[in-house]
């Protein structure tokens, strides 16, 4: 693995290494809201974004970095 590097120049906006925690919280809240809506007879949420905003994730999205050096591309 010492020679592995990224193939695309896409990076997260912050230094967070993963969105795993945000995705876990998002899916939990979505399932919870769906269960609550079905038990009360209301319409369940149609998407994950209806319950939890994408800006609440640790990385806050991704961007393409055109001038990335070879050192930036290492994993």
N, CA, C and O atoms as a GROMACS GRO file, in nm:
protein
  300
    1UNK      N    1   0.080  -0.120   0.000
    1UNK     CA    2   0.000   0.000   0.000
    1UNK      C    3   0.084   0.127   0.000
    1UNK      O    4   0.029   0.237  -0.008
    2UNK      N    5   0.212   0.115   0.008
    2UNK     CA    6   0.296   0.235   0.015
    2UNK      C    7   0.295   0.313  -0.115
    2UNK      O    8   0.330   0.431  -0.117
    3UNK      N    9   0.256   0.249  -0.224
    3UNK     CA   10   0.256   0.318  -0.354
    3UNK      C   11   0.116   0.352  -0.401
    3UNK      O   12   0.098   0.390  -0.517
    4UNK      N   13   0.018   0.339  -0.316
    4UNK     CA   14  -0.118   0.366  -0.360
    4UNK      C   15  -0.143   0.517  -0.362
    4UNK      O   16  -0.095   0.591  -0.275
    5UNK      N   17  -0.219   0.561  -0.459
    5UNK     CA   18  -0.253   0.702  -0.472
    5UNK      C   19  -0.391   0.716  -0.535
    5UNK      O   20  -0.441   0.624  -0.599
    6UNK      N   21  -0.451   0.832  -0.514
    6UNK     CA   22  -0.583   0.859  -0.570
    6UNK      C   23  -0.575   0.874  -0.720
    6UNK      O   24  -0.474   0.921  -0.773
    7UNK      N   25  -0.679   0.835  -0.788
    7UNK     CA   26  -0.684   0.848  -0.934
    7UNK      C   27  -0.750   0.978  -0.977
    7UNK      O   28  -0.719   1.031  -1.084
    8UNK      N   29  -0.843   1.030  -0.894
    8UNK     CA   30  -0.911   1.154  -0.927
    8UNK      C   31  -0.873   1.262  -0.826
    8UNK      O   32  -0.837   1.231  -0.713
    9UNK      N   33  -0.880   1.386  -0.867
    9UNK     CA   34  -0.839   1.498  -0.783
    9UNK      C   35  -0.958   1.558  -0.709
    9UNK      O   36  -0.980   1.679  -0.711
   10UNK      N   37  -1.036   1.473  -0.643
   10UNK     CA   38  -1.153   1.518  -0.569
   10UNK      C   39  -1.125   1.502  -0.420
   10UNK      O   40  -1.090   1.393  -0.375
   11UNK      N   41  -1.142   1.610  -0.344
   11UNK     CA   42  -1.112   1.612  -0.202
   11UNK      C   43  -1.230   1.671  -0.126
   11UNK      O   44  -1.311   1.744  -0.183
   12UNK      N   45  -1.239   1.638   0.004
   12UNK     CA   46  -1.340   1.696   0.090
   12UNK      C   47  -1.301   1.838   0.129
   12UNK      O   48  -1.183   1.872   0.125
   13UNK      N   49  -1.398   1.921   0.167
   13UNK     CA   50  -1.371   2.059   0.202
   13UNK      C   51  -1.298   2.073   0.336
   13UNK      O   52  -1.224   2.169   0.354
   14UNK      N   53  -1.318   1.981   0.428
   14UNK     CA   54  -1.254   1.990   0.558
   14UNK      C   55  -1.154   1.877   0.575
   14UNK      O   56  -1.132   1.798   0.483
   15UNK      N   57  -1.095   1.869   0.693
   15UNK     CA   58  -0.995   1.766   0.718
   15UNK      C   59  -1.056   1.637   0.771
   15UNK      O   60  -0.983   1.546   0.808
   16UNK      N   61  -1.187   1.627   0.776
   16UNK     CA   62  -1.251   1.504   0.821
   16UNK      C   63  -1.216   1.391   0.725
   16UNK      O   64  -1.217   1.410   0.603
   17UNK      N   65  -1.185   1.276   0.779
   17UNK     CA   66  -1.142   1.166   0.694
   17UNK      C   67  -1.258   1.089   0.632
   17UNK      O   68  -1.241   1.023   0.530
   18UNK      N   69  -1.376   1.097   0.694
   18UNK     CA   70  -1.486   1.016   0.645
   18UNK      C   71  -1.621   1.082   0.677
   18UNK      O   72  -1.631   1.163   0.769
   19UNK      N   73  -1.723   1.045   0.600
   19UNK     CA   74  -1.860   1.088   0.625
   19UNK      C   75  -1.940   0.979   0.694
   19UNK      O   76  -2.063   0.988   0.703
   20UNK      N   77  -1.873   0.876   0.742
   20UNK     CA   78  -1.941   0.759   0.796
   20UNK      C   79  -2.035   0.794   0.912
   20UNK      O   80  -2.148   0.746   0.915
   21UNK      N   81  -1.991   0.875   1.006
   21UNK     CA   82  -2.074   0.910   1.121
   21UNK      C   83  -2.197   0.989   1.076
   21UNK      O   84  -2.307   0.964   1.126
   22UNK      N   85  -2.180   1.082   0.984
   22UNK     CA   86  -2.293   1.160   0.935
   22UNK      C   87  -2.395   1.073   0.863
   22UNK      O   88  -2.516   1.094   0.877
   23UNK      N   89  -2.347   0.976   0.784
   23UNK     CA   90  -2.437   0.887   0.713
   23UNK      C   91  -2.513   0.797   0.810
   23UNK      O   92  -2.631   0.767   0.791
   24UNK      N   93  -2.443   0.754   0.915
   24UNK     CA   94  -2.507   0.669   1.015
   24UNK      C   95  -2.620   0.744   1.086
   24UNK      O   96  -2.729   0.690   1.104
   25UNK      N   97  -2.593   0.866   1.126
   25UNK     CA   98  -2.694   0.949   1.193
   25UNK      C   99  -2.810   0.978   1.097
   25UNK      O  100  -2.926   0.974   1.137
   26UNK      N  101  -2.778   1.007   0.971
   26UNK     CA  102  -2.879   1.038   0.871
   26UNK      C  103  -2.975   0.921   0.850
   26UNK      O  104  -3.096   0.940   0.849
   27UNK      N  105  -2.922   0.801   0.834
   27UNK     CA  106  -3.007   0.685   0.812
   27UNK      C  107  -3.090   0.652   0.936
   27UNK      O  108  -3.205   0.609   0.924
   28UNK      N  109  -3.033   0.671   1.054
   28UNK     CA  110  -3.107   0.646   1.177
   28UNK      C  111  -3.226   0.742   1.189
   28UNK      O  112  -3.338   0.700   1.220
   29UNK      N  113  -3.203   0.870   1.163
   29UNK     CA  114  -3.312   0.969   1.172
   29UNK      C  115  -3.418   0.944   1.064
   29UNK      O  116  -3.537   0.964   1.088
   30UNK      N  117  -3.375   0.900   0.947
   30UNK     CA  118  -3.470   0.871   0.838
   30UNK      C  119  -3.560   0.754   0.876
   30UNK      O  120  -3.681   0.760   0.857
   31UNK      N  121  -3.500   0.646   0.929
   31UNK     CA  122  -3.579   0.531   0.970
   31UNK      C  123  -3.674   0.567   1.084
   31UNK      O  124  -3.788   0.523   1.087
   32UNK      N  125  -3.625   0.648   1.177
   32UNK     CA  126  -3.707   0.691   1.290
   32UNK      C  127  -3.826   0.775   1.243
   32UNK      O  128  -3.939   0.755   1.289
   33UNK      N  129  -3.801   0.868   1.152
   33UNK     CA  130  -3.909   0.952   1.099
   33UNK      C  131  -4.008   0.870   1.017
   33UNK      O  132  -4.128   0.898   1.020
   34UNK      N  133  -3.960   0.770   0.945
   34UNK     CA  134  -4.049   0.685   0.866
   34UNK      C  135  -4.139   0.602   0.958
   34UNK      O  136  -4.259   0.592   0.934
   35UNK      N  137  -4.080   0.543   1.063
   35UNK     CA  138  -4.160   0.466   1.158
   35UNK      C  139  -4.266   0.552   1.225
   35UNK      O  140  -4.381   0.510   1.241
   36UNK      N  141  -4.228   0.672   1.264
   36UNK     CA  142  -4.322   0.762   1.332
   36UNK      C  143  -4.436   0.803   1.238
   36UNK      O  144  -4.552   0.808   1.278
   37UNK      N  145  -4.401   0.832   1.113
   37UNK     CA  146  -4.503   0.873   1.016
   37UNK      C  147  -4.600   0.760   0.986
   37UNK      O  148  -4.721   0.782   0.976
   38UNK      N  149  -4.550   0.638   0.972
   38UNK     CA  150  -4.637   0.525   0.943
   38UNK      C  151  -4.726   0.490   1.061
   38UNK      O  152  -4.840   0.449   1.042
   39UNK      N  153  -4.675   0.507   1.183
   39UNK     CA  154  -4.758   0.474   1.299
   39UNK      C  155  -4.868   0.578   1.322
   39UNK      O  156  -4.973   0.545   1.379
   40UNK      N  157  -4.846   0.702   1.278
   40UNK     CA  158  -4.948   0.806   1.296
   40UNK      C  159  -5.038   0.821   1.173
   40UNK      O  160  -5.133   0.899   1.175
   41UNK      N  161  -5.009   0.747   1.066
   41UNK     CA  162  -5.092   0.752   0.947
   41UNK      C  163  -5.056   0.863   0.851
   41UNK      O  164  -5.133   0.891   0.759
   42UNK      N  165  -4.941   0.927   0.869
   42UNK     CA  166  -4.897   1.034   0.778
   42UNK      C  167  -4.810   0.978   0.667
   42UNK      O  168  -4.772   0.861   0.669
   43UNK      N  169  -4.780   1.062   0.571
   43UNK     CA  170  -4.693   1.026   0.458
   43UNK      C  171  -4.547   1.023   0.506
   43UNK      O  172  -4.502   1.122   0.564
   44UNK      N  173  -4.473   0.914   0.484
   44UNK     CA  174  -4.333   0.910   0.527
   44UNK      C  175  -4.246   1.001   0.441
   44UNK      O  176  -4.285   1.034   0.328
   45UNK      N  177  -4.130   1.042   0.491
   45UNK     CA  178  -4.041   1.127   0.411
   45UNK      C  179  -3.995   1.052   0.285
   45UNK      O  180  -3.970   0.932   0.289
   46UNK      N  181  -3.984   1.125   0.175
   46UNK     CA  182  -3.951   1.062   0.048
   46UNK      C  183  -3.801   1.055   0.020
   46UNK      O  184  -3.759   0.978  -0.066
   47UNK      N  185  -3.720   1.132   0.092
   47UNK     CA  186  -3.576   1.127   0.070
   47UNK      C  187  -3.502   1.150   0.201
   47UNK      O  188  -3.560   1.197   0.299
   48UNK      N  189  -3.375   1.115   0.200
   48UNK     CA  190  -3.292   1.134   0.319
   48UNK      C  191  -3.273   1.281   0.350
   48UNK      O  192  -3.260   1.318   0.467
   49UNK      N  193  -3.271   1.366   0.248
   49UNK     CA  194  -3.248   1.509   0.269
   49UNK      C  195  -3.366   1.578   0.337
   49UNK      O  196  -3.350   1.688   0.390
   50UNK      N  197  -3.482   1.515   0.336
   50UNK     CA  198  -3.598   1.574   0.402
   50UNK      C  199  -3.585   1.569   0.554
   50UNK      O  200  -3.653   1.644   0.625
   51UNK      N  201  -3.499   1.481   0.605
   51UNK     CA  202  -3.484   1.463   0.748
   51UNK      C  203  -3.355   1.526   0.800
   51UNK      O  204  -3.355   1.586   0.908
   52UNK      N  205  -3.247   1.514   0.726
   52UNK     CA  206  -3.115   1.554   0.772
   52UNK      C  207  -3.044   1.623   0.656
   52UNK      O  208  -3.032   1.565   0.549
   53UNK      N  209  -2.998   1.745   0.676
   53UNK     CA  210  -2.935   1.821   0.569
   53UNK      C  211  -2.796   1.772   0.532
   53UNK      O  212  -2.722   1.724   0.618
   54UNK      N  213  -2.761   1.783   0.406
   54UNK     CA  214  -2.629   1.737   0.362
   54UNK      C  215  -2.518   1.826   0.417
   54UNK      O  216  -2.402   1.785   0.420
   55UNK      N  217  -2.551   1.947   0.460
   55UNK     CA  218  -2.449   2.037   0.514
   55UNK      C  219  -2.415   2.003   0.659
   55UNK      O  220  -2.323   2.062   0.716
   56UNK      N  221  -2.487   1.909   0.718
   56UNK     CA  222  -2.456   1.866   0.854
   56UNK      C  223  -2.354   1.752   0.858
   56UNK      O  224  -2.314   1.708   0.966
   57UNK      N  225  -2.312   1.705   0.742
   57UNK     CA  226  -2.213   1.599   0.736
   57UNK      C  227  -2.074   1.655   0.771
   57UNK      O  228  -2.051   1.775   0.755
   58UNK      N  229  -1.983   1.570   0.819
   58UNK     CA  230  -1.851   1.620   0.860
   58UNK      C  231  -1.770   1.686   0.748
   58UNK      O  232  -1.697   1.781   0.776
   59UNK      N  233  -1.781   1.638   0.624
   59UNK     CA  234  -1.697   1.692   0.516
   59UNK      C  235  -1.756   1.814   0.446
   59UNK      O  236  -1.681   1.888   0.382
   60UNK      N  237  -1.882   1.838   0.456
   60UNK     CA  238  -1.948   1.950   0.388
   60UNK      C  239  -1.932   1.945   0.237
   60UNK      O  240  -1.921   2.050   0.174
   61UNK      N  241  -1.929   1.829   0.180
   61UNK     CA  242  -1.921   1.815   0.036
   61UNK      C  243  -1.779   1.794  -0.015
   61UNK      O  244  -1.685   1.780   0.063
   62UNK      N  245  -1.766   1.792  -0.145
   62UNK     CA  246  -1.637   1.767  -0.209
   62UNK      C  247  -1.614   1.868  -0.322
   62UNK      O  248  -1.707   1.933  -0.368
   63UNK      N  249  -1.489   1.880  -0.364
   63UNK     CA  250  -1.456   1.968  -0.476
   63UNK      C  251  -1.341   1.910  -0.556
   63UNK      O  252  -1.266   1.825  -0.507
   64UNK      N  253  -1.328   1.955  -0.679
   64UNK     CA  254  -1.221   1.911  -0.768
   64UNK      C  255  -1.104   2.007  -0.754
   64UNK      O  256  -1.120   2.127  -0.771
   65UNK      N  257  -0.986   1.954  -0.724
   65UNK     CA  258  -0.867   2.035  -0.705
   65UNK      C  259  -0.776   2.018  -0.826
   65UNK      O  260  -0.708   1.916  -0.840
   66UNK      N  261  -0.776   2.116  -0.913
   66UNK     CA  262  -0.705   2.107  -1.040
   66UNK      C  263  -0.554   2.101  -1.023
   66UNK      O  264  -0.487   2.027  -1.096
   67UNK      N  265  -0.498   2.176  -0.930
   67UNK     CA  266  -0.352   2.187  -0.915
   67UNK      C  267  -0.298   2.095  -0.806
   67UNK      O  268  -0.201   2.131  -0.739
   68UNK      N  269  -0.358   1.978  -0.787
   68UNK     CA  270  -0.311   1.885  -0.685
   68UNK      C  271  -0.178   1.825  -0.725
   68UNK      O  272  -0.161   1.782  -0.839
   69UNK      N  273  -0.085   1.822  -0.633
   69UNK     CA  274   0.046   1.763  -0.660
   69UNK      C  275   0.042   1.613  -0.636
   69UNK      O  276  -0.057   1.559  -0.588
   70UNK      N  277   0.150   1.547  -0.671
   70UNK     CA  278   0.157   1.402  -0.652
   70UNK      C  279   0.150   1.366  -0.504
   70UNK      O  280   0.095   1.262  -0.467
   71UNK      N  281   0.206   1.451  -0.419
   71UNK     CA  282   0.200   1.426  -0.275
   71UNK      C  283   0.056   1.439  -0.223
   71UNK      O  284   0.017   1.364  -0.133
   72UNK      N  285  -0.021   1.530  -0.277
   72UNK     CA  286  -0.161   1.544  -0.236
   72UNK      C  287  -0.244   1.423  -0.276
   72UNK      O  288  -0.346   1.393  -0.213
   73UNK      N  289  -0.202   1.354  -0.379
   73UNK     CA  290  -0.278   1.241  -0.430
   73UNK      C  291  -0.251   1.111  -0.355
   73UNK      O  292  -0.321   1.012  -0.379
   74UNK      N  293  -0.153   1.108  -0.265
   74UNK     CA  294  -0.127   0.986  -0.189
   74UNK      C  295  -0.239   0.961  -0.090
   74UNK      O  296  -0.300   1.054  -0.038
   75UNK      N  297  -0.264   0.834  -0.064
   75UNK     CA  298  -0.374   0.798   0.028
   75UNK      C  299  -0.328   0.801   0.171
   75UNK      O  300  -0.407   0.773   0.261
   0.00000   0.00000   0.00000
